[in-house]
Amino acid sequence: MRAWLNGDLLDDPTGAVLSVTDHGFTVGDGVFESIKTLHGEPFALTRHLQRLARSANGLGLVAPDDQDVRRGVAEVLAGNNDPLGRLRITYTAGPAPMGSGRGDGPATLVVAYSTINPMPVATAVATVPWLRNEHGATAGLKTTSYAENVIALAHASERGASEAIFANTAGHLCEGTGSNIFYVVDGELRTPTLAGGCLAGVTRALVLEWCGGVEIDEPISVIEQASEAFLVSTTRDVQAISRWDDRDLPAPGPITAECMQTWARREAEHLDP
């Protein structure tokens, strides 16, 4: 693992380096991006940095300087040739008094890297009883406030699934804890709209551009009509869903397989689409 904090590479990334009053640590007042790397090169870095800025602005933070972030990425990845890895860029409001109010301390910017293993071609998912609030202040933002996702993933794991699926307060299919969802009904590829509260996933956007698909909000029960479905995310790419709760699905189905092939081809053409 390698890490960079506010301009400096860390000798010991696991050591104590953050202030105990950092607002990202005390109340989750921060945003982040996870970025896949291929042989030491980040994939879709520009899109991820644009979303990082949007999430920061959505929290009322001044977005980090783009060149500062890119400098941290370059230093962390220098000399790296791992086949597959993950960058995590974390940006917080910085030190603050105890409590919810922000301080006037400088923001904290961290770039960290570790290797990862490829995801399996298919996985199981479980619907959770909690709802995404599409009207909430952080809806659609990639914040460090992830306790809800931790609870949901534990619930899914207890049921033999690797991802938890949320409906929103309208009862519509929304998203996973760290993924977007595509599904096929009557031969049509569909995915929930951003207005329904799901994250504007980078992989989601690229799949829509490269493979097509209809953005639509439908009751979560629509999955009972789906002939196939898949998850998309930075580390999953296009991953078939083999089981949704107690229902088995073809994994991959024909449209999912086509999207997988298109993804692999287009990803290899350009690392910063």
N, C-alpha and C positions, 0 to 999 in steps of 0.2 A: 504494500500500500504506500502511496505517496500523497502528500498534501501540501497545499500552499495557503497561507493565511495573510491577508492584507499586505501582499507584496513580497513575502518571504517563504521560501521552501522550508518545511519543518524537518528537523533532524529526527524527531520522534513523533510521528503523526498521532500516536495513541496517548501521548503525554498530555498533561494539563496545559492548555493554551488559551482557552476562552475565559473571559471574566465570568464569575459566578452570577453577575448581575446582567449578563447579556439578555436582552429582551426576547431573543429567539429561543434561549434556553429556559427562561422563567415562564413565559406565557405563549410561546409559539409565534411570536411576532416576526415572521420571516417568510421567505419564499425560496423555492429551489427548483433545479432542473436535473434530471438524470439523462445522460447522453451516452449512447453506445459508441465504442471505439472499435475500429477494424484495423488491425496491424498498426496500432498507435496513432490512427487518424480519427478525429471525431466525425460522426455522421450527423448531417443536418444541423451543424452548429449555429448557423445564422438564424434558423427558425427557432431553435431553443433559446437563443439569447433575446430574440424579439419577444417570446412569451415570458421570459424571466422579467423583462422590463414591464410588460403589461401587468403581470402579477404584482410586481413591486408597486407600480402606480395604483393598482386596485386596493392595496393596503394603505395607500397614502404615503408611501416611501418614495424618495427620489431614486430613480433607477440607477444601478451601478454603471460606471463608465464602461462602454463596450470594449474599449481597448485594454482596460485593466483586466477585464475578465479573460479576454483572449490571451493576454500575457500570462496569466495564471495557468490557463489551459496548456499553452505552449511549454511552460517550464515543468509542469507536472508530467507531460507526455514526452519530454525530451529523451531521446534514445530508446523509446518504447517501441516494441514490435510484436506485442502480444496479439494473437489472432483475434481475441474478443475481450473487451473490457468495458468498464462503466465509469464515466466521470459523474461526480455529483458536485454541482455548483450550489452553494447555500449563501444566501444574502439576508442578513437580519438588521433590525433597527439599531443594534449595538447596545452598549451599557445603558441602563436606565434605573431609576429608583424601583424598589420593590413595589409590585402592584401593576395595574394595567396601563397606567399612564407612561408615555414615552419620555425618555430623557433627551439631552442634547448632545450625547456622546456620538462619536463617529460610527458609521455603519460597519458591520463585520462582513467580510467577503472571504469565503473559503472555496477552494477547488480541491477535491479529493479524487483519487483514482484507485481502483482495484480491478483485478481480473474477475471474469465471470464465466460460467459454463453455458453452453447453448441450451435453450429451452427445448423440451420435448415437442414433437410435432402436434400433439393433442393433449388436452387436459380436461378435468372436470371442474364445474362451477356450482356454486350453491347460492340460492336467493336468500338474503338476510331479512330479518323482520324490521330493521331500521330504515328510515327514509332519508334521501338527500333533499335538502331544502333549497329548491331552485330560486327562492326569493331571498336567501340569506346574504349577508354582507360579503361573504367569501365565496359565493357560488361561482364556479368556473375559474377560480384562482388556484394556483399550485402553491399552497402554503405549507409551512412546516407543522401546522396543527393537524397531526395525523392520528390522534388517539382513537377517533371514530373508526378509522380504517384498521387499526390494530385490533380492535374488538371484533370487527366484522371478519377479518381474516382468520382470527382464532376460531370463530363460529364456523366458518367454511372448512377450515382444516379438520375440525372435529367430525365433519361429515365427508371427509376424504376428498375435498376439493382444494384447488390451489388459488382460487379467486372467488371473491364474494361479489354478488350482483345486487345493486340497489335499484329500487323504484324511487320516484320522487313523490312529493306531497300530492300531486295530481293522480298518482297511481300509475304513471307511465314508466316504462323501461328507461333507465337512466345510464348507469355506468358501473364499472367495477371499481375496486379500491385504487387501482393504478392502471386501469386499462379502459379502452372504449370497446363497444360491442357492435358487431355487424351480424345480421341474420338474413335468411332468405325465405320469402313467402311467395308462393306462386311464381317462382323463378326470378323474382325481383330482389336485388340486394338492397337492404335497408339499414339505417343506423339512426339513433336518436338525434334530435337537433340540439344545438348548443343552448337554445332558449330553455330547454328542459333541465338545465343545470349541470350537464356533464362538462368535463374538462375539454378544452379545445386541443385535443391530442395532436402532436406533430405527426405521428404515424397515421392517425385517423385522417388528417388532412391529405396526406400523400396517397393513402388508399383511395380516397374519393377522387383525387386528381388522376391517378393511374388506372384505377379499376372501375370508376363510376360508382353509382349507388344513389339511393334516394334518402334524403334526410326527412324523417317523419317521427312524430311523437305518437306512440300507441300504448294502450294498456300493457302492463308487463305480461299479462296472460297471452299476448300475441305469440310468445315463444312456443306455446302449445301447437301453433299452426306452422312453425318454422320447420323447413326440411333440412336445414343445416345452419350453423352459426359459428362465429369465430371471434376471438379477442385480438385486439391490436394494441401494442405499446412499444416503447423504446427497446425493451429487452425481449419482448415476446415476438416482435415483428408481427406476422400473421400466424396465429396459433388456433388450430381447430378446437372446437368444443365437442368432446366425445360424450359427456354426460352433463345434463343440466338438472339438478336436483335428482329426481328418480327417473328422468327420461333420457334414454340413449339416443345419440345422434350420429350420423355417419361422420367420420373424422379422418381425413377431410372429405367433405362432400365435393361435388364437381365444381361448383362456383368458388368454394374456399380454395380448392387445389389450384384453380386458375389464378386466383389472387396471390397465392403463395409464389407461383412461378413468375408472375408479373413483378411482384415485389423483389424477388431475388435478381431478376434481370435489370430492373431500373435502379436498384440500390448500387449495383456494380458499375453502372454507367457514370454516376456522379455522387461524390461524397457530401456535397452541400447543395442539395436540390432546392 
